[in-house]
Amino acid sequence: MDLKDRITEDMKDAMRARAAERLGAIRMLLAAIKQKEVDERVAVDDAAVVAIVERLIKQRKDSIDQFGKAGRTDLVDKETAELVLLQGYLPQAFTEAEVAAAIDAAVAEVLAAAGGERLAPSAMGKVMALLKPRLAGRADMSRVSGLVKAHIGA
C-alpha cells in the first residue's frame, strides 16, 4: 500500500471514529496532495507525498512558534496535534551515525570527482545536491547542512 492510500484509509478510520480534529488534519493533507496533482497534472508517488508532508510540517512548526509568541495556546495545541499526525507519515528518521555516514560518502564522491585532497567551501552545494535525495524525509536537511558545513570547513 502506498502512502497516499494509507492516508486515505486513515481518513476513513477517522470518519468512522468521529475524530473531528484528526479528520480535519488528514483532509488538509489530502487536499495538499490533490492540489499538487492538479497543479502539475501528475499522480504523486511516495517521494512527492513525503515532500508535501515535510512542507506541511515546516508550516506547522512556524505556526507553533508564531502562536506561542502571541500567547495563543489554543492554536498552539491544535497545530501541535496536526504536527504529530503529519510526522506519523514520514519514514523512520536516520540516526546520527547514518547521517554522518551519508555525509562522509557524499563528500568522498565529490572529492573523487574533483580530484583533490580537500573540498573548497564552494563544493557544499554539490555535496548537498547528492545528500538531498538520499536523506529526504529521513533527516532534517537544515541540520544536515550545518553538519556538512562543519565537515568541509565552510
C-alpha positions in Angstrom: 0.0 0.0 0.0 1.5 3.3 -1.0 1.5 6.3 1.3 -1.4 8.1 -0.4 -3.6 5.0 0.0 -2.6 4.8 3.7 -3.6 8.4 4.3 -7.0 7.8 2.6 -7.6 4.7 4.8 -6.6 6.8 7.9 -9.2 9.4 6.8 -11.9 6.7 6.6 -10.9 5.4 10.0 -11.1 8.9 11.4 -14.6 9.3 9.9 -15.7 6.1 11.5 -14.3 7.0 14.8 -15.8 10.5 14.6 -12.5 12.1 15.4 -13.1 15.5 14.0 -9.7 17.1 14.7 -7.8 14.1 13.3 -10.1 14.0 10.3 -9.6 17.7 9.6 -5.8 17.3 9.6 -5.9 14.3 7.3 -8.3 16.1 4.9 -5.9 19.1 4.9 -3.0 16.7 3.9 -5.1 15.1 1.2 -6.1 18.5 -0.1 -2.4 19.5 -0.4 -1.7 16.2 -2.2 -4.6 16.7 -4.6 -3.6 20.3 -5.2 -0.1 19.1 -6.3 -1.7 16.5 -8.6 -4.0 19.1 -10.2 -1.3 21.8 -10.5 1.3 19.6 -12.1 -1.1 17.1 -13.8 0.6 14.1 -12.4 -0.1 11.3 -10.0 2.1 11.8 -6.9 4.3 9.0 -5.7 5.5 8.3 -2.2 8.5 10.7 -2.5 6.2 13.6 -3.6 3.9 12.8 -0.7 6.8 12.9 1.7 7.9 16.2 0.3 4.4 17.6 0.8 4.3 16.2 4.4 7.7 17.9 5.1 6.4 21.2 3.8 3.3 21.0 6.0 5.4 20.0 9.0 7.6 23.1 8.4 4.5 25.3 8.2 3.1 23.8 11.5 6.4 24.4 13.3 6.5 28.1 12.1 2.8 28.5 13.1 3.5 27.0 16.6 6.4 29.4 17.0 4.3 32.4 16.0 1.2 31.4 18.0 3.4 30.8 21.0 4.8 34.3 20.8 1.3 35.7 20.6 0.2 33.7 23.6 -2.4 31.6 21.7 -2.1 28.3 23.5 -5.4 27.1 21.9 -3.9 27.4 18.4 -0.5 26.0 19.6 -2.3 22.9 20.8 -4.2 22.5 17.5 -1.0 22.9 15.4 0.9 20.6 17.7 -1.7 17.9 17.2 -1.5 18.3 13.4 2.3 18.2 13.6 2.3 14.9 15.5 -0.2 13.4 13.0 1.9 14.6 10.0 5.1 13.2 11.5 3.5 9.8 11.6 3.5 9.8 7.7 7.3 10.4 7.5 9.6 7.4 7.1 11.7 6.4 10.1 14.4 9.0 10.7 18.1 8.2 10.2 20.3 8.0 13.3 23.2 10.4 13.8 25.6 7.7 12.7 23.6 7.0 9.5 23.5 10.7 8.6 27.3 11.1 9.3 28.0 8.1 7.1 25.9 9.5 4.3 27.7 12.9 4.6 31.1 11.1 4.5 30.1 9.1 1.4 28.8 12.3 -0.4 32.0 14.2 0.5 34.1 11.3 -0.8 32.1 11.3 -4.1 32.6 15.0 -4.6 36.3 14.7 -3.7 36.8 11.9 -6.1 35.1 13.9 -8.9 37.2 17.0 -8.1 40.4 15.0 -7.8 41.5 17.0 -4.8 42.5 16.3 -1.2 40.2 18.8 0.4 37.0 20.4 -0.6 36.6 24.1 -1.0 33.6 25.7 0.8 32.0 26.3 -2.7 31.6 22.5 -3.0 29.0 22.5 -0.3 26.2 22.8 -2.9 27.5 19.7 -4.7 27.5 17.7 -1.5 24.0 18.8 -0.5 22.8 18.0 -4.1 23.9 14.4 -3.5 22.5 14.2 0.0 19.1 15.7 -0.6 17.6 12.7 -2.5 19.3 10.2 -0.2 18.1 11.8 3.1 14.8 13.4 2.0 12.2 12.8 4.6 14.5 10.9 6.9 16.7 13.7 8.2 16.3 17.4 9.0 18.1 19.0 6.0 18.9 22.2 7.8 20.7 20.2 10.4 22.4 18.2 7.7 23.5 21.4 6.0 25.2 22.5 9.3 26.9 19.2 9.6 28.2 19.3 6.0 29.4 22.9 6.6 31.3 21.8 9.7 32.7 18.7 7.9 34.2 20.6 4.9 35.2 23.6 6.9 32.9 26.1 5.1 
